[in-house]
Amino acid sequence: MKLCSYFTNVYSDFDIELLYMNSKGVHVHSQAPCQNLLASCLMRSLKGVSSGLFRHDSPAINARYYYKGVQWTLSCFASSSAGAPIAII
């Protein structure tokens, strides 16, 4: 899946290991340890990089998924699990 590889590259640029990722349509869930990084900075980077790469790699999706030239909305949700292991979450 292209989206997973895009996100993995962004996480590696921030020196963060992507632990989990699931996407359905335009809704994405990911889990990664982000101790000293603002979630908003990571989200902006994930959305910007993936949007640009999608536009470049798959021009056919532009008409379907892009609204006014953007793929992702400005909204996002980020929460902390305070270091709990994935098995507990």
A tleap script that builds the chain and sets N, CA, C and O, in Angstrom:
source leaprc.protein.ff14SB
mol = sequence {
  NMET LYS LEU CYS SER TYR PHE THR ASN VAL
  TYR SER ASP PHE ASP ILE GLU LEU LEU TYR
  MET ASN SER LYS GLY VAL HIE VAL HIE SER
  GLN ALA PRO CYS GLN ASN LEU LEU ALA SER
  CYS LEU MET ARG SER LEU LYS GLY VAL SER
  SER GLY LEU PHE ARG HIE ASP SER PRO ALA
  ILE ASN ALA ARG TYR TYR TYR LYS GLY VAL
  GLN TRP THR LEU SER CYS PHE ALA SER SER
  SER ALA GLY ALA PRO ILE ALA ILE CILE
}
set mol.1.N position { 0.837 -1.170 0.000 }
set mol.1.CA position { 0.000 0.000 0.000 }
set mol.1.C position { 0.892 1.246 0.000 }
set mol.1.O position { 1.822 1.358 0.798 }
set mol.2.N position { 0.599 2.156 -0.886 }
set mol.2.CA position { 1.429 3.350 -1.025 }
set mol.2.C position { 1.366 4.239 0.206 }
set mol.2.O position { 2.388 4.779 0.631 }
set mol.3.N position { 0.189 4.399 0.781 }
set mol.3.CA position { 0.044 5.290 1.924 }
set mol.3.C position { 0.940 4.848 3.081 }
set mol.3.O position { 1.567 5.678 3.738 }
set mol.4.N position { 0.997 3.556 3.323 }
set mol.4.CA position { 1.837 3.038 4.405 }
set mol.4.C position { 3.310 3.358 4.150 }
set mol.4.O position { 4.028 3.739 5.075 }
set mol.5.N position { 3.758 3.208 2.924 }
set mol.5.CA position { 5.166 3.521 2.622 }
set mol.5.C position { 5.433 5.016 2.752 }
set mol.5.O position { 6.509 5.407 3.204 }
set mol.6.N position { 4.474 5.864 2.365 }
set mol.6.CA position { 4.633 7.311 2.531 }
set mol.6.C position { 4.771 7.661 4.014 }
set mol.6.O position { 5.672 8.405 4.403 }
set mol.7.N position { 3.879 7.123 4.830 }
set mol.7.CA position { 3.902 7.411 6.259 }
set mol.7.C position { 5.178 6.872 6.902 }
set mol.7.O position { 5.780 7.540 7.742 }
set mol.8.N position { 5.593 5.668 6.511 }
set mol.8.CA position { 6.818 5.079 7.064 }
set mol.8.C position { 8.016 5.968 6.779 }
set mol.8.O position { 8.874 6.149 7.643 }
set mol.9.N position { 8.084 6.522 5.578 }
set mol.9.CA position { 9.184 7.430 5.229 }
set mol.9.C position { 9.175 8.695 6.083 }
set mol.9.O position { 10.228 9.153 6.527 }
set mol.10.N position { 8.003 9.256 6.311 }
set mol.10.CA position { 7.911 10.466 7.136 }
set mol.10.C position { 8.317 10.150 8.570 }
set mol.10.O position { 9.078 10.901 9.181 }
set mol.11.N position { 7.811 9.037 9.113 }
set mol.11.CA position { 8.188 8.651 10.472 }
set mol.11.C position { 9.697 8.446 10.575 }
set mol.11.O position { 10.303 8.858 11.564 }
set mol.12.N position { 10.311 7.821 9.582 }
set mol.12.CA position { 11.761 7.601 9.636 }
set mol.12.C position { 12.524 8.922 9.535 }
set mol.12.O position { 13.598 9.054 10.124 }
set mol.13.N position { 11.991 9.904 8.799 }
set mol.13.CA position { 12.618 11.227 8.749 }
set mol.13.C position { 12.652 11.890 10.131 }
set mol.13.O position { 13.567 12.653 10.440 }
set mol.14.N position { 11.647 11.590 10.953 }
set mol.14.CA position { 11.576 12.118 12.311 }
set mol.14.C position { 12.246 11.186 13.325 }
set mol.14.O position { 12.197 11.446 14.527 }
set mol.15.N position { 12.868 10.106 12.852 }
set mol.15.CA position { 13.478 9.075 13.720 }
set mol.15.C position { 12.465 8.460 14.675 }
set mol.15.O position { 12.733 8.282 15.863 }
set mol.16.N position { 11.298 8.139 14.130 }
set mol.16.CA position { 10.231 7.524 14.905 }
set mol.16.C position { 9.855 6.204 14.238 }
set mol.16.O position { 9.750 6.125 13.014 }
set mol.17.N position { 9.653 5.170 15.051 }
set mol.17.CA position { 9.266 3.864 14.520 }
set mol.17.C position { 7.741 3.774 14.431 }
set mol.17.O position { 7.047 3.987 15.425 }
set mol.18.N position { 7.229 3.465 13.263 }
set mol.18.CA position { 5.793 3.279 13.084 }
set mol.18.C position { 5.423 1.902 13.613 }
set mol.18.O position { 5.867 0.892 13.067 }
set mol.19.N position { 4.611 1.847 14.674 }
set mol.19.CA position { 4.252 0.582 15.302 }
set mol.19.C position { 3.029 -0.057 14.668 }
set mol.19.O position { 2.951 -1.281 14.556 }
set mol.20.N position { 2.077 0.764 14.253 }
set mol.20.CA position { 0.804 0.251 13.742 }
set mol.20.C position { 0.220 1.273 12.778 }
set mol.20.O position { 0.329 2.479 12.996 }
set mol.21.N position { -0.401 0.781 11.710 }
set mol.21.CA position { -1.095 1.669 10.791 }
set mol.21.C position { -2.246 0.909 10.141 }
set mol.21.O position { -2.103 -0.248 9.746 }
set mol.22.N position { -3.381 1.580 10.041 }
set mol.22.CA position { -4.561 1.020 9.409 }
set mol.22.C position { -5.266 2.168 8.697 }
set mol.22.O position { -5.431 3.245 9.270 }
set mol.23.N position { -5.681 1.948 7.462 }
set mol.23.CA position { -6.396 3.003 6.748 }
set mol.23.C position { -7.590 2.421 6.017 }
set mol.23.O position { -7.546 1.307 5.495 }
set mol.24.N position { -8.651 3.202 5.994 }
set mol.24.CA position { -9.865 2.858 5.254 }
set mol.24.C position { -10.307 4.119 4.535 }
set mol.24.O position { -10.753 5.082 5.159 }
set mol.25.N position { -10.179 4.103 3.223 }
set mol.25.CA position { -10.534 5.294 2.449 }
set mol.25.C position { -9.625 6.450 2.792 }
set mol.25.O position { -8.415 6.385 2.573 }
set mol.26.N position { -10.199 7.502 3.327 }
set mol.26.CA position { -9.413 8.676 3.686 }
set mol.26.C position { -9.246 8.808 5.193 }
set mol.26.O position { -8.875 9.876 5.683 }
set mol.27.N position { -9.515 7.737 5.935 }
set mol.27.CA position { -9.392 7.736 7.389 }
set mol.27.C position { -8.204 6.865 7.774 }
set mol.27.O position { -8.143 5.700 7.381 }
set mol.28.N position { -7.262 7.409 8.534 }
set mol.28.CA position { -6.028 6.697 8.864 }
set mol.28.C position { -5.832 6.641 10.376 }
set mol.28.O position { -6.015 7.636 11.078 }
set mol.29.N position { -5.455 5.460 10.862 }
set mol.29.CA position { -5.038 5.283 12.253 }
set mol.29.C position { -3.577 4.865 12.233 }
set mol.29.O position { -3.201 3.971 11.475 }
set mol.30.N position { -2.758 5.493 13.046 }
set mol.30.CA position { -1.364 5.065 13.171 }
set mol.30.C position { -0.949 5.202 14.625 }
set mol.30.O position { -1.501 6.009 15.373 }
set mol.31.N position { 0.028 4.402 15.006 }
set mol.31.CA position { 0.531 4.451 16.361 }
set mol.31.C position { 2.052 4.449 16.314 }
set mol.31.O position { 2.665 3.634 15.626 }
set mol.32.N position { 2.646 5.371 17.052 }
set mol.32.CA position { 4.097 5.492 17.087 }
set mol.32.C position { 4.504 6.220 18.366 }
set mol.32.O position { 3.763 7.073 18.855 }
set mol.33.N position { 5.663 5.893 18.904 }
set mol.33.CA position { 6.137 6.604 20.095 }
set mol.33.C position { 6.697 7.970 19.723 }
set mol.33.O position { 7.699 8.055 19.014 }
set mol.34.N position { 6.062 9.039 20.193 }
set mol.34.CA position { 6.498 10.414 19.901 }
set mol.34.C position { 6.710 11.125 21.230 }
set mol.34.O position { 5.796 11.771 21.743 }
set mol.35.N position { 7.895 11.013 21.781 }
set mol.35.CA position { 8.112 11.558 23.119 }
set mol.35.C position { 8.436 13.044 23.113 }
set mol.35.O position { 7.891 13.795 23.923 }
set mol.36.N position { 9.300 13.478 22.228 }
set mol.36.CA position { 9.741 14.872 22.252 }
set mol.36.C position { 9.336 15.621 20.991 }
set mol.36.O position { 10.093 16.448 20.485 }
set mol.37.N position { 8.162 15.337 20.494 }
set mol.37.CA position { 7.721 15.930 19.243 }
set mol.37.C position { 6.262 16.333 19.363 }
set mol.37.O position { 5.445 15.572 19.882 }
set mol.38.N position { 5.935 17.509 18.894 }
set mol.38.CA position { 4.545 17.924 18.879 }
set mol.38.C position { 3.785 17.103 17.843 }
set mol.38.O position { 4.219 16.981 16.698 }
set mol.39.N position { 2.670 16.552 18.243 }
set mol.39.CA position { 1.869 15.742 17.330 }
set mol.39.C position { 1.422 16.561 16.129 }
set mol.39.O position { 1.313 16.033 15.023 }
set mol.40.N position { 1.160 17.856 16.342 }
set mol.40.CA position { 0.706 18.698 15.228 }
set mol.40.C position { 1.776 18.823 14.149 }
set mol.40.O position { 1.448 18.845 12.963 }
set mol.41.N position { 3.045 18.904 14.532 }
set mol.41.CA position { 4.133 18.971 13.542 }
set mol.41.C position { 4.201 17.692 12.724 }
set mol.41.O position { 4.354 17.737 11.503 }
set mol.42.N position { 4.087 16.556 13.392 }
set mol.42.CA position { 4.110 15.275 12.705 }
set mol.42.C position { 2.904 15.134 11.772 }
set mol.42.O position { 3.048 14.670 10.641 }
set mol.43.N position { 1.723 15.530 12.239 }
set mol.43.CA position { 0.514 15.427 11.415 }
set mol.43.C position { 0.610 16.297 10.166 }
set mol.43.O position { 0.255 15.857 9.073 }
set mol.44.N position { 1.087 17.522 10.323 }
set mol.44.CA position { 1.238 18.403 9.153 }
set mol.44.C position { 2.192 17.792 8.139 }
set mol.44.O position { 1.947 17.850 6.934 }
set mol.45.N position { 3.269 17.211 8.623 }
set mol.45.CA position { 4.238 16.600 7.720 }
set mol.45.C position { 3.644 15.367 7.038 }
set mol.45.O position { 3.798 15.191 5.829 }
set mol.46.N position { 2.970 14.520 7.805 }
set mol.46.CA position { 2.345 13.322 7.223 }
set mol.46.C position { 1.335 13.689 6.139 }
set mol.46.O position { 1.326 13.097 5.060 }
set mol.47.N position { 0.496 14.661 6.436 }
set mol.47.CA position { -0.528 15.071 5.473 }
set mol.47.C position { 0.082 15.735 4.246 }
set mol.47.O position { -0.328 15.450 3.121 }
set mol.48.N position { 1.052 16.611 4.449 }
set mol.48.CA position { 1.658 17.322 3.323 }
set mol.48.C position { 2.429 16.405 2.399 }
set mol.48.O position { 2.276 16.471 1.179 }
set mol.49.N position { 3.264 15.545 2.978 }
set mol.49.CA position { 4.075 14.636 2.164 }
set mol.49.C position { 3.192 13.633 1.425 }
set mol.49.O position { 3.361 13.430 0.223 }
set mol.50.N position { 2.250 13.004 2.133 }
set mol.50.CA position { 1.416 11.990 1.480 }
set mol.50.C position { 0.531 12.610 0.402 }
set mol.50.O position { 0.322 11.997 -0.645 }
set mol.51.N position { 0.012 13.802 0.637 }
set mol.51.CA position { -0.817 14.467 -0.359 }
set mol.51.C position { -0.029 14.763 -1.631 }
set mol.51.O position { -0.503 14.508 -2.738 }
set mol.52.N position { 1.174 15.300 -1.465 }
set mol.52.CA position { 2.010 15.613 -2.628 }
set mol.52.C position { 2.420 14.370 -3.402 }
set mol.52.O position { 2.416 14.368 -4.633 }
set mol.53.N position { 2.776 13.300 -2.671 }
set mol.53.CA position { 3.185 12.060 -3.338 }
set mol.53.C position { 2.011 11.396 -4.048 }
set mol.53.O position { 2.166 10.878 -5.154 }
set mol.54.N position { 0.829 11.411 -3.414 }
set mol.54.CA position { -0.364 10.865 -4.078 }
set mol.54.C position { -0.658 11.629 -5.365 }
set mol.54.O position { -0.948 11.035 -6.404 }
set mol.55.N position { -0.577 12.946 -5.280 }
set mol.55.CA position { -0.869 13.768 -6.457 }
set mol.55.C position { 0.108 13.458 -7.587 }
set mol.55.O position { -0.282 13.418 -8.754 }
set mol.56.N position { 1.373 13.240 -7.244 }
set mol.56.CA position { 2.405 12.947 -8.242 }
set mol.56.C position { 2.286 11.517 -8.775 }
set mol.56.O position { 2.364 11.300 -9.984 }
set mol.57.N position { 2.099 10.544 -7.880 }
set mol.57.CA position { 2.089 9.131 -8.268 }
set mol.57.C position { 0.782 8.672 -8.906 }
set mol.57.O position { 0.791 7.779 -9.753 }
set mol.58.N position { -0.332 9.267 -8.513 }
set mol.58.CA position { -1.645 8.801 -8.977 }
set mol.58.C position { -2.521 9.967 -9.402 }
set mol.58.O position { -3.452 10.328 -8.683 }
set mol.59.N position { -2.245 10.563 -10.552 }
set mol.59.CA position { -3.050 11.715 -10.966 }
set mol.59.C position { -4.521 11.375 -11.181 }
set mol.59.O position { -5.368 12.268 -11.164 }
set mol.60.N position { -4.837 10.100 -11.381 }
set mol.60.CA position { -6.234 9.709 -11.605 }
set mol.60.C position { -7.098 9.920 -10.373 }
set mol.60.O position { -8.314 10.058 -10.500 }
set mol.61.N position { -6.507 9.949 -9.185 }
set mol.61.CA position { -7.316 10.120 -7.977 }
set mol.61.C position { -7.624 11.580 -7.680 }
set mol.61.O position { -8.435 11.871 -6.800 }
set mol.62.N position { -6.998 12.496 -8.393 }
set mol.62.CA position { -7.205 13.917 -8.121 }
set mol.62.C position { -8.672 14.309 -8.144 }
set mol.62.O position { -9.129 15.011 -7.242 }
set mol.63.N position { -9.408 13.885 -9.129 }
set mol.63.CA position { -10.807 14.281 -9.268 }
set mol.63.C position { -11.673 13.699 -8.157 }
set mol.63.O position { -12.662 14.312 -7.754 }
set mol.64.N position { -11.311 12.530 -7.663 }
set mol.64.CA position { -12.151 11.851 -6.678 }
set mol.64.C position { -11.856 12.282 -5.241 }
set mol.64.O position { -12.779 12.492 -4.454 }
set mol.65.N position { -10.573 12.413 -4.896 }
set mol.65.CA position { -10.217 12.633 -3.499 }
set mol.65.C position { -9.736 14.036 -3.163 }
set mol.65.O position { -9.632 14.378 -1.985 }
set mol.66.N position { -9.445 14.843 -4.148 }
set mol.66.CA position { -8.950 16.183 -3.858 }
set mol.66.C position { -10.085 17.188 -3.949 }
set mol.66.O position { -10.811 17.221 -4.943 }
set mol.67.N position { -10.241 17.996 -2.930 }
set mol.67.CA position { -11.256 19.029 -2.895 }
set mol.67.C position { -10.534 20.367 -2.770 }
set mol.67.O position { -9.834 20.604 -1.786 }
set mol.68.N position { -10.696 21.218 -3.736 }
set mol.68.CA position { -10.022 22.529 -3.775 }
set mol.68.C position { -8.510 22.380 -3.671 }
set mol.68.O position { -7.850 23.188 -3.018 }
set mol.69.N position { -7.960 21.359 -4.306 }
set mol.69.CA position { -6.520 21.187 -4.378 }
set mol.69.C position { -5.859 20.498 -3.201 }
set mol.69.O position { -4.637 20.351 -3.192 }
set mol.70.N position { -6.626 20.072 -2.207 }
set mol.70.CA position { -6.041 19.390 -1.049 }
set mol.70.C position { -6.713 18.044 -0.840 }
set mol.70.O position { -7.885 17.858 -1.166 }
set mol.71.N position { -5.951 17.114 -0.292 }
set mol.71.CA position { -6.495 15.785 -0.039 }
set mol.71.C position { -7.002 15.646 1.389 }
set mol.71.O position { -8.094 15.125 1.612 }
set mol.72.N position { -6.231 16.099 2.336 }
set mol.72.CA position { -6.574 15.938 3.748 }
set mol.72.C position { -7.200 17.215 4.286 }
set mol.72.O position { -6.898 18.313 3.817 }
set mol.73.N position { -8.067 17.063 5.266 }
set mol.73.CA position { -8.593 18.232 5.966 }
set mol.73.C position { -7.575 18.681 7.007 }
set mol.73.O position { -6.590 17.987 7.254 }
set mol.74.N position { -7.807 19.828 7.609 }
set mol.74.CA position { -6.906 20.319 8.642 }
set mol.74.C position { -7.115 19.614 9.979 }
set mol.74.O position { -6.293 19.757 10.884 }
set mol.75.N position { -8.200 18.856 10.118 }
set mol.75.CA position { -8.500 18.226 11.391 }
set mol.75.C position { -7.650 16.974 11.617 }
set mol.75.O position { -7.257 16.288 10.674 }
set mol.76.N position { -7.382 16.700 12.879 }
set mol.76.CA position { -6.694 15.470 13.258 }
set mol.76.C position { -6.960 15.212 14.733 }
set mol.76.O position { -7.379 16.111 15.461 }
set mol.77.N position { -6.719 14.002 15.163 }
set mol.77.CA position { -6.852 13.635 16.566 }
set mol.77.C position { -5.571 12.937 16.979 }
set mol.77.O position { -5.120 12.017 16.297 }
set mol.78.N position { -4.992 13.351 18.062 }
set mol.78.CA position { -3.796 12.710 18.595 }
set mol.78.C position { -3.987 12.519 20.091 }
set mol.78.O position { -4.477 13.415 20.777 }
set mol.79.N position { -3.605 11.367 20.593 }
set mol.79.CA position { -3.707 11.124 22.022 }
set mol.79.C position { -2.479 10.358 22.492 }
set mol.79.O position { -1.704 9.837 21.690 }
set mol.80.N position { -2.325 10.303 23.791 }
set mol.80.CA position { -1.186 9.615 24.386 }
set mol.80.C position { -1.673 8.410 25.169 }
set mol.80.O position { -2.722 8.450 25.813 }
set mol.81.N position { -0.900 7.346 25.102 }
set mol.81.CA position { -1.223 6.158 25.897 }
set mol.81.C position { -0.256 6.038 27.073 }
set mol.81.O position { -0.251 5.028 27.775 }
set mol.82.N position { 0.555 7.063 27.283 }
set mol.82.CA position { 1.488 7.131 28.415 }
set mol.82.C position { 2.419 5.940 28.480 }
set mol.82.O position { 2.747 5.465 29.568 }
set mol.83.N position { 2.847 5.454 27.332 }
set mol.83.CA position { 3.825 4.367 27.306 }
set mol.83.C position { 3.260 2.977 27.467 }
set mol.83.O position { 4.018 2.020 27.625 }
set mol.84.N position { 1.945 2.841 27.432 }
set mol.84.CA position { 1.336 1.515 27.570 }
set mol.84.C position { 1.671 0.659 26.345 }
set mol.84.O position { 1.681 1.168 25.225 }
set mol.85.N position { 1.943 -0.629 26.543 }
set mol.85.CA position { 2.254 -1.497 25.393 }
set mol.85.C position { 1.025 -1.724 24.515 }
set mol.85.O position { -0.112 -1.586 24.967 }
set mol.86.N position { 1.271 -2.070 23.273 }
set mol.86.CA position { 0.178 -2.293 22.318 }
set mol.86.C position { -0.781 -3.371 22.799 }
set mol.86.O position { -1.985 -3.271 22.562 }
set mol.87.N position { -0.278 -4.389 23.461 }
set mol.87.CA position { -1.135 -5.476 23.938 }
set mol.87.C position { -2.208 -4.976 24.895 }
set mol.87.O position { -3.310 -5.524 24.921 }
set mol.88.N position { -1.913 -3.959 25.672 }
set mol.88.CA position { -2.889 -3.413 26.612 }
set mol.88.C position { -3.865 -2.482 25.928 }
set mol.88.O position { -5.042 -2.429 26.286 }
set mol.89.N position { -3.379 -1.753 24.947 }
set mol.89.CA position { -4.231 -0.797 24.237 }
set mol.89.C position { -5.201 -1.553 23.383 }
set mol.89.O position { -6.020 -0.945 22.693 }
savepdb mol mol.pdb
quit
